Amino acid sequence: MSHPKLKKFRRIVVKVGSSLLIDSAAGEVRASWLAALAADIAKLHHDGKDVLVVSSGSIALGRSRLKLPSGALKLEESQAAAAVGQIELARIWSEVLGAHGIGAGQILVTLQDTEERRRYLNARSTITKLLEWRAVPVINENDTVATNEIRYGDNDRLAARVATMTSADLLVLLSDIDGLYTAPPSANPNAKLIPIVESVTADIEAMAGAAESELSRGGMRTKIEAAKIATSAGTHMLIASGKIEHPLQAIADGGPCTWFLTPANPVTARKRWIAGSLEPKGTLTIDAGAVAALRAGKSLLPAGVIRVDGQFARGDAVVVRGPDTHEIGRGLVAYDAENADLIKGRSSSDAAQILGISGRAEMIHRDDLVVGGPRGTDSAK
């Protein structure tokens, strides 16, 4: 079975680990390597692709800037080092992408930002707007506030969550190693690279060894976990070596890597989740005009809502019914029940005045809406 081509993807998340970005001996950024990666990102960007970067390195950079001694850091020392390193990391990405005329936006997330639907919607909206503006979002775990209990602990899983949250169709994990081997190659000279993994089975999981690098919190095992998250949400994933210059160009040229394939696509997988996996907390009844708009692939605006039932919060799943009470679809609502009731039937500009804040223009954005009943086919693409 042949693997897909890099140029076929429209939205690509690239994860860069600390051990690639930072020279551990000098405690400095590997400037020429990063410039080469930025050139690869710029080429994809100029070809019309959306590119997002998930970048580790804030603690390692902060540690270097503060000249901290080697050895394990206490939690509050890691958080303080991250505070110094985050500024440095953001500046570095801004400069290397700016050299190609590309703006960079920094986004710091914690586990709750991707697991709680309200926060997830906010993070997703911010990232979507940056991509509309053709900026490159640079995303990192917020190490200044994340504690051991609420952190990802590695950016492989964070990158997979970001990829699924943003409906990316490809996640690239740049690693110390050029893919998944039949056994850890450092221990077994006969280990062979597996070019394509069609599904993550128990055998595939058994091949994952432990973390290799001192700077890296994630080894092959976390990459397999990331593959499970990504592929179940319709995102292809690949692991490739980041030790070479121009690593993305090497992938495009057919260099060694491991592809993890998915039969789904991000939009259908996400909508399946909304339609079938979430318990609805309320109901919005809409007028005939809104029904027609939804069936034509439009978002649901406050003006089309004639009745609000149930107790729901922003980000909860709700059922959408037509004037005859027939179920039209389901979606994630952008307002809580109380505010939804206040602005139903009103224009978006009226809604802003009524609430005293400029909220979302849509009651349910079309990306968060499944039309066609609880498990029916979706016509809102």
BELFEN-V537220 format. One record per helix or strand of 2 or more residues. SS is the DSSP state (H for helix, E for strand). FROM is the first residue (numbers start at 1). TO is the last residue. If there is no record, write none. Layout:
SS;FROM;TO, SS;FROM;TO
This chain:
H;6;8, E;11;16, H;18;21, E;22;23, E;28;29, H;31;46, E;50;55, H;58;65, H;75;98, E;104;109, H;111;115, H;117;132, E;136;141, H;148;150, H;155;165, E;170;175, E;196;197, H;202;206, H;220;232, E;236;241, H;247;252, E;257;260, H;266;276, E;282;286, H;288;295, E;300;301, H;302;304, E;305;310, E;317;321, E;327;332, H;337;343, H;348;355, E;362;364, H;366;368, E;369;371
